[in-house]
Amino acid sequence: MAEVSQASLYRNVLKIYHEKFPDDPPNVLVSLGYNMKDWLSFLTSDRHMIGKIIGDSGAYSSAQGTSNITVEDVIFFFERYGKALNWYANFDSNFSKHGFEDNIANQLKMERAGLCPVPVIHNFFTREIEYYVASGKYDWLALGSSQSTNFDDFRFAVHKIKRLNPDIKIHWFGGSKYEWMIKVPVASCDTTSWARTGQFGKINFRNHQTGKSDLIYVGGRLRKFKKGEHHFVTYPWRKDVEDYLYQNFKFTYRDLLGYNDKINMQVVNTRFFVELEKRINQERIRRGIPLE
Protein backbone atom coordinates (compact mmCIF):
# COMPACT_ATOMS: atom_id res chain seq x y z
CA MET A 1 0.00 0.00 0.00
CA ALA A 2 1.28 3.48 -0.88
CA GLU A 3 1.77 5.51 2.30
CA VAL A 4 1.55 9.23 3.11
CA SER A 5 3.60 10.30 6.15
CA GLN A 6 2.97 13.52 8.03
CA ALA A 7 6.29 15.26 8.57
CA SER A 8 7.15 16.35 12.11
CA LEU A 9 3.65 16.06 13.49
CA TYR A 10 3.16 17.92 16.77
CA ARG A 11 2.45 15.80 19.80
CA ASN A 12 -0.57 17.85 20.89
CA VAL A 13 -2.10 17.45 17.42
CA LEU A 14 -1.38 13.71 17.45
CA LYS A 15 -3.06 13.24 20.84
CA ILE A 16 -6.24 15.06 19.81
CA TYR A 17 -6.31 13.16 16.51
CA HIS A 18 -5.91 9.85 18.37
CA GLU A 19 -8.82 10.67 20.67
CA LYS A 20 -11.05 11.15 17.63
CA PHE A 21 -9.69 8.39 15.37
CA PRO A 22 -8.02 5.77 17.60
CA ASP A 23 -8.33 3.02 14.98
CA ASP A 24 -6.98 4.98 12.01
CA PRO A 25 -3.50 6.26 12.95
CA PRO A 26 -1.38 8.55 10.78
CA ASN A 27 2.02 7.61 9.43
CA VAL A 28 4.68 10.03 10.64
CA LEU A 29 8.06 11.28 9.44
CA VAL A 30 10.31 12.56 12.23
CA SER A 31 13.34 14.76 11.59
CA LEU A 32 16.47 15.24 13.62
CA GLY A 33 16.38 18.85 12.44
CA TYR A 34 13.40 19.97 14.55
CA ASN A 35 10.63 19.03 16.95
CA MET A 36 12.83 16.43 18.63
CA LYS A 37 11.13 16.74 22.02
CA ASP A 38 7.89 15.53 20.45
CA TRP A 39 9.23 12.75 18.29
CA LEU A 40 11.20 11.04 21.04
CA SER A 41 7.86 10.40 22.75
CA PHE A 42 6.50 9.06 19.44
CA LEU A 43 9.00 6.21 19.71
CA THR A 44 8.01 5.34 23.28
CA SER A 45 4.85 6.43 25.11
CA ASP A 46 2.95 7.52 21.99
CA ARG A 47 3.96 4.70 19.64
CA HIS A 48 0.48 3.13 19.76
CA MET A 49 -1.01 6.30 18.24
CA ILE A 50 1.03 6.03 15.03
CA GLY A 51 1.21 3.74 12.02
CA LYS A 52 4.62 3.73 10.31
CA ILE A 53 7.45 5.99 11.53
CA ILE A 54 10.27 6.95 9.19
CA GLY A 55 13.32 9.00 10.11
CA ASP A 56 14.64 12.02 8.27
CA SER A 57 18.24 12.94 9.07
CA GLY A 58 17.60 16.68 9.25
CA ALA A 59 19.75 17.31 6.19
CA TYR A 60 17.24 19.77 4.70
CA SER A 61 17.21 21.85 7.89
CA SER A 62 21.00 21.83 7.86
CA ALA A 63 21.11 22.88 4.20
CA GLN A 64 18.66 25.73 4.94
CA GLY A 65 20.80 26.94 7.85
CA THR A 66 18.10 26.31 10.47
CA SER A 67 20.04 23.46 12.09
CA ASN A 68 23.72 22.80 12.75
CA ILE A 69 23.36 19.01 12.85
CA THR A 70 26.33 16.99 11.57
CA VAL A 71 26.71 13.48 10.23
CA GLU A 72 28.27 12.52 13.57
CA ASP A 73 25.10 13.72 15.33
CA VAL A 74 22.98 11.72 12.91
CA ILE A 75 25.01 8.56 13.57
CA PHE A 76 24.67 9.11 17.33
CA PHE A 77 20.88 9.40 17.18
CA PHE A 78 20.22 6.58 14.72
CA GLU A 79 22.51 4.22 16.65
CA ARG A 80 20.19 4.76 19.62
CA TYR A 81 16.79 5.15 17.99
CA GLY A 82 17.11 3.72 14.49
CA LYS A 83 15.69 0.31 15.40
CA ALA A 84 12.46 1.98 16.55
CA LEU A 85 11.94 3.43 13.04
CA ASN A 86 10.59 1.58 10.02
CA TRP A 87 13.50 3.07 8.08
CA TYR A 88 15.65 6.20 8.10
CA ALA A 89 17.43 8.29 5.49
CA ASN A 90 21.03 9.21 4.75
CA PHE A 91 22.40 12.59 5.82
CA ASP A 92 22.27 13.98 2.28
CA SER A 93 23.93 17.26 3.21
CA ASN A 94 24.52 18.51 -0.34
CA PHE A 95 21.24 19.34 -2.10
CA SER A 96 22.81 20.46 -5.37
CA LYS A 97 22.72 18.33 -8.50
CA HIS A 98 26.48 17.87 -8.09
CA GLY A 99 26.30 16.68 -4.47
CA PHE A 100 26.74 12.95 -5.01
CA GLU A 101 30.32 12.76 -3.66
CA ASP A 102 29.39 14.50 -0.40
CA ASN A 103 26.24 12.45 0.05
CA ILE A 104 27.76 9.06 -0.73
CA ALA A 105 30.58 9.87 1.72
CA ASN A 106 27.97 10.36 4.47
CA GLN A 107 26.10 7.24 3.33
CA LEU A 108 29.23 5.09 3.60
CA LYS A 109 30.25 6.68 6.90
CA MET A 110 26.86 5.78 8.38
CA GLU A 111 27.10 2.25 6.98
CA ARG A 112 30.56 1.76 8.48
CA ALA A 113 29.00 2.68 11.83
CA GLY A 114 26.61 -0.26 11.41
CA LEU A 115 23.60 1.76 10.22
CA CYS A 116 21.35 1.07 7.22
CA PRO A 117 20.27 4.48 5.87
CA VAL A 118 18.18 4.84 2.73
CA PRO A 119 20.11 6.77 0.04
CA VAL A 120 18.57 10.05 -1.12
CA ILE A 121 18.99 10.84 -4.82
CA HIS A 122 19.49 14.43 -5.96
CA ASN A 123 20.32 14.04 -9.65
CA PHE A 124 18.10 11.89 -11.83
CA PHE A 125 20.17 12.33 -15.00
CA THR A 126 23.66 11.23 -14.02
CA ARG A 127 24.73 7.73 -12.93
CA GLU A 128 23.54 8.28 -9.36
CA ILE A 129 20.50 6.01 -9.62
CA GLU A 130 22.50 3.36 -11.49
CA TYR A 131 25.16 3.37 -8.78
CA TYR A 132 22.75 2.67 -5.93
CA VAL A 133 20.78 0.05 -7.84
CA ALA A 134 23.92 -1.76 -9.07
CA SER A 135 25.28 -2.00 -5.53
CA GLY A 136 22.48 -4.44 -4.69
CA LYS A 137 22.43 -3.17 -1.09
CA TYR A 138 19.27 -1.10 -0.98
CA ASP A 139 15.62 -2.13 -0.69
CA TRP A 140 14.57 1.53 -0.64
CA LEU A 141 15.70 4.64 -2.52
CA ALA A 142 14.44 8.17 -1.85
CA LEU A 143 13.95 11.04 -4.28
CA GLY A 144 14.93 14.31 -2.61
CA SER A 145 15.93 16.44 -5.55
CA SER A 146 14.59 19.81 -6.61
CA GLN A 147 14.16 17.97 -9.91
CA SER A 148 11.09 16.38 -8.25
CA THR A 149 9.21 19.64 -8.79
CA ASN A 150 8.67 18.66 -12.43
CA PHE A 151 6.40 15.66 -12.98
CA ASP A 152 8.10 14.47 -16.17
CA ASP A 153 11.48 14.42 -14.40
CA PHE A 154 9.96 12.78 -11.33
CA ARG A 155 8.32 10.08 -13.43
CA PHE A 156 11.58 9.58 -15.34
CA ALA A 157 13.43 8.84 -12.08
CA VAL A 158 10.75 6.45 -10.82
CA HIS A 159 10.66 4.52 -14.09
CA LYS A 160 14.46 4.37 -14.26
CA ILE A 161 14.66 2.80 -10.80
CA LYS A 162 11.86 0.35 -11.53
CA ARG A 163 13.35 -0.60 -14.89
CA LEU A 164 16.69 -1.41 -13.26
CA ASN A 165 15.17 -3.22 -10.27
CA PRO A 166 11.38 -3.46 -9.90
CA ASP A 167 11.71 -4.70 -6.31
CA ILE A 168 13.18 -1.46 -4.97
CA LYS A 169 10.67 0.72 -3.13
CA ILE A 170 10.71 4.50 -3.64
CA HIS A 171 10.02 7.33 -1.21
CA TRP A 172 9.29 10.87 -2.40
CA PHE A 173 10.61 13.45 0.06
CA GLY A 174 8.61 16.65 0.49
CA GLY A 175 5.74 15.87 -1.86
CA SER A 176 2.29 14.31 -1.70
CA LYS A 177 0.47 15.46 -4.83
CA TYR A 178 -2.51 13.23 -5.48
CA GLU A 179 -2.28 13.76 -9.24
CA TRP A 180 1.32 12.46 -9.22
CA MET A 181 0.98 9.64 -6.70
CA ILE A 182 -1.85 7.97 -8.62
CA LYS A 183 0.26 7.71 -11.79
CA VAL A 184 3.53 6.14 -10.62
CA PRO A 185 4.49 3.16 -8.40
CA VAL A 186 5.94 5.22 -5.54
CA ALA A 187 5.69 3.39 -2.21
CA SER A 188 5.55 6.40 0.11
CA CYS A 189 5.74 10.17 0.34
CA ASP A 190 5.56 12.82 3.05
CA THR A 191 4.02 16.23 3.62
CA THR A 192 4.22 19.18 6.01
CA SER A 193 0.96 20.62 4.67
CA TRP A 194 -0.98 19.40 7.73
CA ALA A 195 0.92 22.07 9.71
CA ARG A 196 1.54 24.85 7.19
CA THR A 197 -2.04 25.01 5.99
CA GLY A 198 -3.40 25.22 9.53
CA GLN A 199 -0.84 27.82 10.58
CA PHE A 200 -2.03 30.04 7.75
CA GLY A 201 -5.64 29.69 8.81
CA LYS A 202 -6.77 27.15 6.23
CA ILE A 203 -8.24 23.68 6.20
CA ASN A 204 -8.22 21.09 3.43
CA PHE A 205 -11.64 19.82 2.45
CA ARG A 206 -12.53 17.05 0.02
CA ASN A 207 -15.68 18.21 -1.76
CA HIS A 208 -17.58 15.08 -2.74
CA GLN A 209 -20.04 17.11 -4.79
CA THR A 210 -17.34 18.37 -7.16
CA GLY A 211 -14.82 15.54 -6.70
CA LYS A 212 -12.10 18.08 -5.90
CA SER A 213 -10.12 19.14 -2.84
CA ASP A 214 -10.43 22.77 -1.78
CA LEU A 215 -8.47 25.01 0.57
CA ILE A 216 -10.85 26.88 2.85
CA TYR A 217 -9.64 29.99 4.65
CA VAL A 218 -11.15 30.31 8.10
CA GLY A 219 -9.56 33.61 9.18
CA GLY A 220 -11.06 37.05 9.51
CA ARG A 221 -11.05 39.43 6.57
CA LEU A 222 -12.12 38.51 3.07
CA ARG A 223 -9.42 38.66 0.41
CA LYS A 224 -8.72 37.50 -3.13
CA PHE A 225 -8.17 33.77 -3.47
CA LYS A 226 -6.35 31.59 -5.95
CA LYS A 227 -8.13 28.86 -7.87
CA GLY A 228 -9.19 26.15 -5.43
CA GLU A 229 -9.17 28.52 -2.42
CA HIS A 230 -12.29 29.82 -0.70
CA HIS A 231 -13.44 31.62 2.41
CA PHE A 232 -15.44 29.56 4.90
CA VAL A 233 -18.21 32.15 5.11
CA THR A 234 -18.79 32.39 1.35
CA TYR A 235 -17.95 28.80 0.39
CA PRO A 236 -20.83 27.49 -1.78
CA TRP A 237 -20.81 24.16 0.09
CA ARG A 238 -20.41 25.63 3.56
CA LYS A 239 -23.15 23.36 4.96
CA ASP A 240 -21.22 20.30 3.75
CA VAL A 241 -18.06 21.53 5.52
CA GLU A 242 -19.95 22.22 8.72
CA ASP A 243 -21.52 18.75 8.63
CA TYR A 244 -18.13 17.15 7.97
CA LEU A 245 -16.48 19.03 10.84
CA TYR A 246 -19.17 18.17 13.34
CA GLN A 247 -19.75 14.57 12.34
CA ASN A 248 -16.04 13.71 12.30
CA PHE A 249 -14.49 16.03 14.90
CA LYS A 250 -17.37 17.53 16.87
CA PHE A 251 -15.97 20.89 15.71
CA THR A 252 -18.02 23.94 14.78
CA TYR A 253 -16.90 27.02 12.87
CA ARG A 254 -16.14 28.71 16.18
CA ASP A 255 -13.71 25.93 17.13
CA LEU A 256 -11.59 27.02 14.16
CA LEU A 257 -11.60 30.67 15.21
CA GLY A 258 -11.08 30.82 18.98
CA TYR A 259 -8.95 29.05 21.56
CA ASN A 260 -6.86 26.24 20.03
CA ASP A 261 -7.94 27.34 16.55
CA LYS A 262 -4.64 26.49 14.81
CA ILE A 263 -4.35 23.12 16.58
CA ASN A 264 -7.92 22.24 15.64
CA MET A 265 -7.26 23.15 12.02
CA GLN A 266 -4.12 21.01 12.05
CA VAL A 267 -6.13 18.07 13.40
CA VAL A 268 -8.57 18.51 10.49
CA ASN A 269 -5.67 18.65 8.02
CA THR A 270 -3.99 15.60 9.56
CA ARG A 271 -7.20 13.69 8.91
CA PHE A 272 -7.30 14.98 5.35
CA PHE A 273 -3.90 13.42 4.60
CA VAL A 274 -4.79 10.12 6.27
CA GLU A 275 -7.80 10.01 3.97
CA LEU A 276 -5.68 11.17 1.02
CA GLU A 277 -3.58 8.02 1.39
CA LYS A 278 -6.74 5.92 1.05
CA ARG A 279 -7.87 7.82 -2.01
CA ILE A 280 -4.46 7.39 -3.66
CA ASN A 281 -4.57 3.64 -3.12
CA GLN A 282 -8.14 3.32 -4.35
CA GLU A 283 -7.33 5.21 -7.54
CA ARG A 284 -4.12 3.23 -8.12
CA ILE A 285 -6.09 0.00 -7.88
CA ARG A 286 -8.55 1.39 -10.41
CA ARG A 287 -5.73 2.40 -12.78
CA GLY A 288 -3.72 -0.80 -12.30
CA ILE A 289 -0.72 1.03 -10.78
CA PRO A 290 1.11 -1.20 -8.26
CA LEU A 291 0.44 -0.24 -4.63
CA GLU A 292 3.96 -1.36 -3.67
Secondary structure, DSSP 8 states (H G I E B T S, - for coil): --EEEEET--HHHHHHHHHH-TTS--EEEEETTS-HHHHHHHTTTTGGG-S-EEEE-SHHHHHTTS----HHHHHHHHHHHGGGSSEEB------STT-HHHHHHHHHHHHHTT---B-EE--SSSSHHHHHHHHT--SEEEE--GGGGSHHHHHHHHHHHHHH-TT-EEEETT---HHHHTTS---EEEE-HHHHHHHTTEEEEEETTTTEEEEEE-SSS-----TTEEETTT-TTHHHHHHHHHHHH---GGGGTSTTHHHHHHHHHHHHHHHHHHHHHHHHHHHT----
